[in-house]
Amino acid sequence: MIRQLSAALLIFFASVGQGCAAPDATDRPNIIMILADDLGWGDLSCYGQRNWTTPQLDRMAAEGMRFTDAYAGSTVCAPSRATLLTGLHTGHVYMRGNGDVQFPEDPDELTIASMLSDAGYATAMIGKSGLACNSTDAMLPNRKGFDHFYGLLAHKAAHRHYPKVLFRNGELVELAGNSGYLGEQYASELFVAEALEWIEAHHEDPFFLHLALTPPHADLTVPDRFAAPFRGRFEENGRGYGGYYKQPEPRATYAGMVAFIDDAVGQVLQRLRDIGIDERTVVVFASDNGPAREGGAVIEFFDSNGPFRGGKRDLYEGGIRTPQLLWAPGFVRAGSETSFVTAFWDLTPTFLELAGLPTPDSLDGISIVPIMKGATHPPAAATGRHLYWEFHEHGGKQAVRFGQWKAVRLNVGAVPGGPVELFDLQADPGEQIDLSERYPEVAAKLAALMDESRTPSSRFRFGTN
């Protein structure tokens, strides 16, 4: 049976992109997008972490594809997740920053869930909602294309791993024994259990599951069995600030939170194997932005940002370049690696092509299915393209990547159209040497790309957020 499913998937992938009609529902692959929260590029052992191992994610990489130059949609949660769900970058998407803002109603900014649901996919979002930063609208996920939602509506609520309440399809679910900071029911454990149950219930359908886990974000807390193996291994400097839980063992706990993420991914992949749908399922794993310092985490101690500069809230590489793994047994060549430059807004077109659906011309992203298929040359749509980010905190920031070149503009609110820093990522991935004076024509070109890449936003205006 598995060989038959794998053969059907291979036939489908061979036909993708050739203008064929949408394939029969039984041939369309399931799609799972697993997202970690504030996990750094260097936090996985398959990306160089030496203080611990991530065996399940390492196995995912060994059986699938590892991306070296994959980017999040932004350097903070809400806009990053908005780009993932819409295929629009932060110069065009409505939700360009954190704050009291949520997705507009359909048909404005359709999510990948709405598009796949209309095509017959069962859809679910479990975990931290990417549809609003702070919302009390319990039915918003269901209205934006998700048949099933279980999780947290507000990002501030996701700072706590033992919340007092969750929401399931508009209904409040009280979590007995939880105080917020501590408790008996770890939210992401509940999310994993819900996801496994939902997969079982829909394994005969083509389905799309977005599993948005909350570690290692904000409060440093994790069930003891994950932190215990790391106790005594690191010199601790117990601290907390900004209303976060004052964790006395932040380093052992952070390592345990990464171990939790690793275990969660392993459970999902094993469940797919156990019920025999692994060879007709595509799984993507990534982080929503670079590593953070909230709750007492220390980026430098574990080299969570790998060889890169900065972290969360920076548009330097450490804030936006994240780990990304793709797993599709029987299709993606095991142990493959790509340096193709991709960002979150490429995932919506990719998922649409996997489902045999057309990509709207209005999207910023391109499908990376050719990369998955082992293309030795970039897709034609990638020729001459650039990636763009904007960020509306810390005075306003913009960034562009174009080939080997990266430009960063700071203090945009005070000095719109101001000078840019220019880096050659091929020679200087750590962005230590500003080459804008040595290559003024390159700097000018990337600065012009910044100016061309955004449309005005009434909600997000540089200098006012």
Secondary structure per residue as TSV (DSSP state, phi and psi in degrees):
chain	resnum	aa	ss	phi	psi
A	1	M	-	360.0	-45.0
A	2	I	H	-62.3	-40.5
A	3	R	H	-61.8	-38.6
A	4	Q	H	-65.5	-42.4
A	5	L	H	-64.8	-42.6
A	6	S	H	-62.2	-41.4
A	7	A	H	-63.5	-40.8
A	8	A	H	-63.1	-39.3
A	9	L	H	-65.8	-40.8
A	10	L	H	-64.6	-40.5
A	11	I	H	-62.6	-41.9
A	12	F	H	-62.1	-48.2
A	13	F	H	-63.0	-33.4
A	14	A	H	-64.9	-28.8
A	15	S	H	-90.0	-17.2
A	16	V	T	-61.3	138.0
A	17	G	T	83.6	4.4
A	18	Q	T	-106.0	18.7
A	19	G	T	76.6	17.1
A	20	C	-	-79.6	161.8
A	21	A	-	-68.8	161.4
A	22	A	-	-57.1	133.9
A	23	P	-	-69.2	164.2
A	24	D	-	-57.7	147.4
A	25	A	G	-56.0	-33.4
A	26	T	G	-71.3	-16.1
A	27	D	G	-97.1	-13.8
A	28	R	S	-78.5	134.3
A	29	P	-	-73.5	150.3
A	30	N	E	-72.0	152.3
A	31	I	E	-131.9	127.2
A	32	I	E	-124.6	126.6
A	33	M	E	-112.5	111.7
A	34	I	E	-104.5	126.8
A	35	L	E	-122.3	129.2
A	36	A	E	-93.5	165.1
A	37	D	S	-116.6	111.4
A	38	D	S	67.2	31.3
A	39	L	-	-87.1	130.5
A	40	G	-	-83.0	158.0
A	41	W	G	-54.6	-36.1
A	42	G	G	-93.4	10.0
A	43	D	G	-84.2	-10.4
A	44	L	S	-102.6	142.1
A	45	S	G	-66.8	-25.5
A	46	C	G	-75.0	-4.1
A	47	Y	G	-115.7	12.5
A	48	G	T	110.8	-1.5
A	49	Q	-	-63.2	131.5
A	50	R	-	-113.8	-7.3
A	51	N	S	-86.1	-16.0
A	52	W	S	-158.3	172.4
A	53	T	-	-116.6	155.7
A	54	T	-	-123.2	77.7
A	55	P	H	-62.3	-35.8
A	56	Q	H	-71.8	-42.9
A	57	L	H	-69.8	-34.2
A	58	D	H	-63.5	-39.3
A	59	R	H	-66.5	-39.1
A	60	M	H	-58.4	-42.4
A	61	A	H	-66.4	-41.1
A	62	A	H	-66.4	-30.7
A	63	E	H	-94.0	-6.4
A	64	G	S	-136.5	-134.9
A	65	M	E	-126.8	135.0
A	66	R	E	-108.5	129.8
A	67	F	E	-99.0	130.6
A	68	T	S	-94.7	-25.0
A	69	D	S	-123.9	51.1
A	70	A	E	-102.1	140.4
A	71	Y	E	-121.9	146.0
A	72	A	-	-74.2	170.9
A	73	G	S	-78.6	-23.4
A	74	S	-	-159.8	-176.3
A	75	T	S	-101.3	3.1
A	76	V	S	-137.4	171.2
A	77	C	H	-61.4	-62.4
A	78	A	H	-59.0	-52.7
A	79	P	H	-67.0	-32.0
A	80	S	H	-62.2	-46.5
A	81	R	H	-69.1	-32.2
A	82	A	H	-63.8	-39.6
A	83	T	H	-67.5	-36.0
A	84	L	H	-63.2	-42.0
A	85	L	H	-81.7	-17.4
A	86	T	H	-114.5	-23.9
A	87	G	S	81.6	12.7
A	88	L	-	-111.9	139.3
A	89	H	-	-83.5	178.0
A	90	T	T	-74.6	-3.4
A	91	G	T	-83.8	-10.2
A	92	H	T	-127.9	-29.5
A	93	V	-	-67.5	152.8
A	94	Y	S	-68.8	-46.5
A	95	M	-	-89.2	87.2
A	96	R	-	-94.6	0.5
A	97	G	S	-162.8	174.1
A	98	N	S	-75.4	162.1
A	99	G	S	136.3	-172.3
A	100	D	S	-82.0	75.7
A	101	V	-	-146.1	144.1
A	102	Q	B	-141.3	167.9
A	103	F	-	-56.9	142.9
A	104	P	-	-70.5	162.2
A	105	E	-	-72.1	153.6
A	106	D	T	-59.6	144.1
A	107	P	T	-90.9	9.1
A	108	D	T	-74.4	132.5
A	109	E	T	47.4	67.3
A	110	L	-	-59.9	139.4
A	111	T	-	-87.4	163.2
A	112	I	H	-59.6	-31.2
A	113	A	H	-65.7	-42.9
A	114	S	H	-62.1	-43.1
A	115	M	H	-66.7	-41.1
A	116	L	H	-73.6	-36.0
A	117	S	H	-62.1	-43.3
A	118	D	H	-62.5	-23.3
A	119	A	T	-94.4	9.0
A	120	G	T	99.7	4.0
A	121	Y	-	-79.0	141.6
A	122	A	E	-76.8	139.2
A	123	T	E	-132.0	142.8
A	124	A	E	-148.9	143.3
A	125	M	E	-122.3	124.8
A	126	I	E	-129.1	123.3
A	127	G	E	121.5	-138.0
A	128	K	E	-82.1	120.5
A	129	S	-	-66.2	135.5
A	130	G	S	-98.7	14.1
A	131	L	S	-99.5	-8.3
A	132	A	B	-162.5	147.4
A	133	C	S	-80.7	-48.4
A	134	N	S	-136.2	109.2
A	135	S	-	-141.1	148.8
A	136	T	-	-112.9	10.7
A	137	D	-	-87.0	91.9
A	138	A	T	-68.3	-19.8
A	139	M	T	-98.7	0.2
A	140	L	H	-55.8	-46.9
A	141	P	H	-57.1	-39.7
A	142	N	H	-69.0	-34.3
A	143	R	H	-74.3	-20.0
A	144	K	T	-98.9	22.9
A	145	G	T	108.1	-4.5
A	146	F	-	-94.6	115.4
A	147	D	S	-60.2	-33.9
A	148	H	E	-132.7	132.9
A	149	F	E	-134.2	135.2
A	150	Y	E	-143.8	118.3
A	151	G	E	160.1	-147.5
A	152	L	E	-107.4	130.4
A	153	L	S	-83.9	-33.0
A	154	A	S	-112.6	138.7
A	155	H	T	-66.4	-31.9
A	156	K	T	-64.2	-35.5
A	157	A	G	-63.9	-29.6
A	158	A	G	-76.0	-5.1
A	159	H	G	-66.8	-24.8
A	160	R	-	-101.4	130.4
A	161	H	S	-91.9	-7.1
A	162	Y	B	-122.4	61.3
A	163	P	-	-65.4	157.8
A	164	K	S	-78.9	-26.8
A	165	V	E	-141.9	153.1
A	166	L	E	-127.7	178.4
A	167	F	E	-129.5	138.5
A	168	R	E	-128.2	109.5
A	169	N	T	47.8	50.0
A	170	G	T	89.2	-11.7
A	171	E	E	-102.0	138.5
A	172	L	E	-74.9	134.5
A	173	V	E	-119.7	112.8
A	174	E	E	-81.9	139.2
A	175	L	-	-108.4	98.4
A	176	A	T	-62.1	139.8
A	177	G	T	87.4	-1.1
A	178	N	-	-100.0	136.0
A	179	S	-	-106.1	-7.6
A	180	G	B	110.4	-69.0
A	181	Y	S	-71.3	-42.3
A	182	L	S	-135.5	174.9
A	183	G	-	161.7	-161.8
A	184	E	S	-107.7	-17.0
A	185	Q	-	-125.1	103.5
A	186	Y	-	-76.9	121.5
A	187	A	H	-55.2	-46.2
A	188	S	H	-69.6	-24.9
A	189	E	H	-65.1	-40.2
A	190	L	H	-65.2	-37.2
A	191	F	H	-64.7	-42.2
A	192	V	H	-64.1	-45.1
A	193	A	H	-61.0	-41.4
A	194	E	H	-64.8	-40.5
A	195	A	H	-64.9	-43.1
A	196	L	H	-63.1	-40.9
A	197	E	H	-66.2	-40.6
A	198	W	H	-66.9	-39.6
A	199	I	H	-60.5	-45.4
A	200	E	H	-57.8	-42.0
A	201	A	H	-72.6	-19.6
A	202	H	T	-122.4	20.2
A	203	H	T	-71.1	-13.8
A	204	E	T	-92.2	-7.2
A	205	D	S	-99.7	159.1
A	206	P	-	-73.7	131.0
A	207	F	E	-135.4	157.6
A	208	F	E	-124.2	122.0
A	209	L	E	-122.1	124.9
A	210	H	E	-107.9	107.2
A	211	L	E	-102.9	107.0
A	212	A	E	-109.5	93.3
A	213	L	-	-79.6	155.0
A	214	T	-	-97.4	-26.3
A	215	P	T	-68.5	155.2
A	216	P	T	-96.3	37.5
A	217	H	S	-73.8	142.5
A	218	A	S	59.4	-125.9
A	219	D	S	-49.1	130.9
A	220	L	-	-89.2	92.0
A	221	T	-	-145.2	145.0
A	222	V	-	-160.8	149.9
A	223	P	-	-52.1	141.2
A	224	D	H	-56.6	-32.4
A	225	R	H	-64.4	-21.1
A	226	F	H	-87.3	-34.7
A	227	A	H	-82.2	-30.8
A	228	A	G	-53.9	-41.9
A	229	P	G	-62.8	-15.2
A	230	F	G	-104.2	-4.1
A	231	R	T	-66.1	135.3
A	232	G	T	84.7	-5.7
A	233	R	S	-86.5	-20.8
A	234	F	S	-130.1	147.0
A	235	E	-	-70.4	125.4
A	236	E	-	-96.2	151.7
A	237	N	-	-135.7	61.6
A	238	G	-	-46.7	124.2
A	239	R	B	-161.2	166.4
A	240	G	-	-160.0	156.2
A	241	Y	-	-156.4	165.9
A	242	G	T	65.2	27.8
A	243	G	T	84.8	3.1
A	244	Y	-	-83.2	161.3
A	245	Y	-	-60.4	132.2
A	246	K	-	-82.1	86.1
A	247	Q	B	-79.2	120.5
A	248	P	S	-73.8	-17.8
A	249	E	-	-127.6	66.5
A	250	P	H	-64.5	-34.8
A	251	R	H	-74.5	-45.2
A	252	A	H	-63.4	-36.5
A	253	T	H	-69.9	-42.3
A	254	Y	H	-60.9	-44.7
A	255	A	H	-59.9	-39.2
A	256	G	H	-66.5	-32.6
A	257	M	H	-69.5	-37.3
A	258	V	H	-65.4	-40.2
A	259	A	H	-62.0	-36.1
A	260	F	H	-61.8	-47.5
A	261	I	H	-57.4	-45.1
A	262	D	H	-59.7	-45.7
A	263	D	H	-63.9	-40.4
A	264	A	H	-61.8	-45.9
A	265	V	H	-61.9	-41.9
A	266	G	H	-60.1	-38.9
A	267	Q	H	-63.0	-42.3
A	268	V	H	-64.3	-47.5
A	269	L	H	-64.4	-37.7
A	270	Q	H	-67.7	-37.0
A	271	R	H	-64.2	-39.1
A	272	L	H	-61.3	-41.0
A	273	R	H	-65.5	-43.8
A	274	D	H	-63.0	-36.5
A	275	I	T	-96.7	4.8
A	276	G	T	77.7	26.8
A	277	I	-	-117.8	13.9
A	278	D	G	-63.7	-34.0
A	279	E	G	-88.5	9.1
A	280	R	G	-131.4	32.1
A	281	T	E	-133.3	135.3
A	282	V	E	-108.5	126.2
A	283	V	E	-120.5	129.6
A	284	V	E	-116.2	135.5
A	285	F	E	-122.7	136.3
A	286	A	E	-158.6	178.1
A	287	S	E	-117.6	150.6
A	288	D	S	-76.7	-17.9
A	289	N	S	-172.5	-176.1
A	290	G	S	-72.6	177.5
A	291	P	-	-69.2	151.4
A	292	A	-	-114.8	167.2
A	293	R	-	-106.9	0.8
A	294	E	G	-58.1	144.7
A	295	G	G	76.9	-0.7
A	296	G	G	105.9	3.7
A	297	A	-	-66.4	145.7
A	298	V	-	-122.9	107.4
A	299	I	H	-57.2	-44.6
A	300	E	H	-69.3	-32.0
A	301	F	H	-60.8	-41.6
A	302	F	H	-103.3	5.6
A	303	D	T	52.8	45.4
A	304	S	T	-62.9	-24.7
A	305	N	T	-94.0	11.4
A	306	G	T	60.1	-134.9
A	307	P	T	-86.0	9.8
A	308	F	S	-100.8	165.1
A	309	R	S	-93.2	133.1
A	310	G	-	83.7	-175.4
A	311	G	-	-154.9	-152.6
A	312	K	T	-50.5	138.0
A	313	R	T	78.3	4.2
A	314	D	-	-105.4	148.9
A	315	L	-	-99.9	10.3
A	316	Y	S	-72.6	168.5
A	317	E	H	-56.1	-36.9
A	318	G	H	-63.1	-20.6
A	319	G	H	-89.4	-20.5
A	320	I	H	-129.1	-20.0
A	321	R	B	-85.3	125.9
A	322	T	-	-132.4	163.7
A	323	P	-	-65.7	143.5
A	324	Q	E	-146.4	125.9
A	325	L	E	-123.9	146.3
A	326	L	E	-131.5	128.6
A	327	W	E	-128.0	120.0
A	328	A	-	-152.9	81.5
A	329	P	T	-55.1	140.2
A	330	G	T	84.4	-5.3
A	331	F	T	-130.8	-60.1
A	332	V	S	-77.7	130.5
A	333	R	-	-65.4	128.4
A	334	A	T	-60.5	137.8
A	335	G	T	73.5	15.2
A	336	S	E	-80.5	156.6
A	337	E	E	-141.8	144.5
A	338	T	E	-137.8	141.9
A	339	S	-	-101.9	13.5
A	340	F	-	-58.3	133.7
A	341	V	-	-84.3	116.0
A	342	T	E	-138.7	159.4
A	343	A	E	-140.0	169.5
A	344	F	G	-52.2	-35.5
A	345	W	G	-70.2	-6.3
A	346	D	G	-80.6	-14.6
A	347	L	H	-73.6	-38.0
A	348	T	H	-60.6	-49.6
A	349	P	H	-60.8	-34.4
A	350	T	H	-64.6	-47.4
A	351	F	H	-65.5	-36.6
A	352	L	H	-63.2	-43.8
A	353	E	H	-66.4	-38.3
A	354	L	H	-59.6	-34.7
A	355	A	T	-84.6	1.5
A	356	G	T	76.8	25.5
A	357	L	-	-111.1	152.6
A	358	P	-	-74.0	154.8
A	359	T	-	-98.4	125.3
A	360	P	-	-58.0	141.4
A	361	D	T	-64.7	-19.4
A	362	S	T	-76.4	-9.3
A	363	L	-	-80.0	151.9
A	364	D	S	-85.8	-25.0
A	365	G	-	-83.1	165.7
A	366	I	-	-126.4	155.2
A	367	S	-	-72.8	136.7
A	368	I	-	-102.9	17.2
A	369	V	H	-55.6	-41.0
A	370	P	H	-58.5	-35.8
A	371	I	H	-66.1	-42.4
A	372	M	H	-59.6	-35.4
A	373	K	T	-79.6	-0.4
A	374	G	T	91.8	20.9
A	375	A	-	-57.6	135.1
A	376	T	S	-86.6	-12.6
A	377	H	S	-122.3	147.9
A	378	P	-	-59.7	153.0
A	379	P	-	-58.3	149.9
A	380	A	G	-56.3	-35.3
A	381	A	G	-65.2	-18.4
A	382	A	G	-84.9	-11.2
A	383	T	T	-62.3	120.3
A	384	G	T	75.4	5.5
A	385	R	-	-83.9	161.7
A	386	H	-	-131.3	162.5
A	387	L	E	-107.9	143.2
A	388	Y	E	-133.2	139.7
A	389	W	E	-134.7	147.8
A	390	E	E	-135.6	151.2
A	391	F	E	-140.9	135.3
A	392	H	-	-110.7	28.8
A	393	E	S	-122.4	173.1
A	394	H	T	55.5	37.5
A	395	G	T	88.3	-5.7
A	396	G	-	91.5	132.9
A	397	K	E	-140.9	151.8
A	398	Q	E	-137.4	154.7
A	399	A	E	-150.5	149.7
A	400	V	E	-136.8	137.0
A	401	R	E	-114.8	129.7
A	402	F	E	-137.4	103.9
A	403	G	T	62.2	-127.3
A	404	Q	T	-81.3	-10.2
A	405	W	E	-94.8	144.9
A	406	K	E	-136.2	131.1
A	407	A	E	-119.6	139.4
A	408	V	E	-128.6	131.3
A	409	R	E	-119.0	127.8
A	410	L	-	-109.4	166.3
A	411	N	-	53.8	43.1
A	412	V	T	-66.8	-32.6
A	413	G	T	-63.1	-40.2
A	414	A	T	-82.0	-34.7
A	415	V	S	-131.4	76.5
A	416	P	T	-60.0	138.4
A	417	G	T	68.7	21.8
A	418	G	-	-73.5	-175.9
A	419	P	-	-66.2	158.0
A	420	V	-	-117.8	152.9
A	421	E	E	-88.6	143.9
A	422	L	E	-125.7	131.8
A	423	F	E	-131.1	144.8
A	424	D	E	-98.4	99.6
A	425	L	T	-67.3	-23.6
A	426	Q	T	-68.1	-42.7
A	427	A	T	-91.9	-23.8
A	428	D	-	-141.5	68.7
A	429	P	T	-63.8	-20.3
A	430	G	T	-84.6	3.1
A	431	E	-	50.9	53.7
A	432	Q	-	-98.9	-21.6
A	433	I	-	-118.2	111.0
A	434	D	-	-78.6	117.6
A	435	L	-	-104.0	15.3
A	436	S	T	-64.1	-32.6
A	437	E	T	-79.4	-29.5
A	438	R	T	-76.4	-33.9
A	439	Y	-	-126.0	68.0
A	440	P	H	-62.9	-29.6
A	441	E	H	-70.1	-35.9
A	442	V	H	-68.4	-44.5
A	443	A	H	-59.5	-41.4
A	444	A	H	-65.8	-38.6
A	445	K	H	-63.9	-45.9
A	446	L	H	-69.8	-32.9
A	447	A	H	-63.6	-40.2
A	448	A	H	-65.0	-37.9
A	449	L	H	-62.3	-38.5
A	450	M	H	-57.9	-47.5
A	451	D	H	-66.9	-30.4
A	452	E	H	-83.6	-13.8
A	453	S	S	-92.3	-0.7
A	454	R	-	-126.2	149.9
A	455	T	-	-106.6	151.8
A	456	P	-	-61.4	147.7
A	457	S	-	-127.2	128.1
A	458	S	S	-70.8	-24.1
A	459	R	S	-91.2	-35.7
A	460	F	-	-120.4	95.4
A	461	R	-	-115.3	128.4
A	462	F	T	-56.0	132.9
A	463	G	T	92.3	-5.0
A	464	T	-	-120.0	-1.4
A	465	N	-	-108.4	360.0
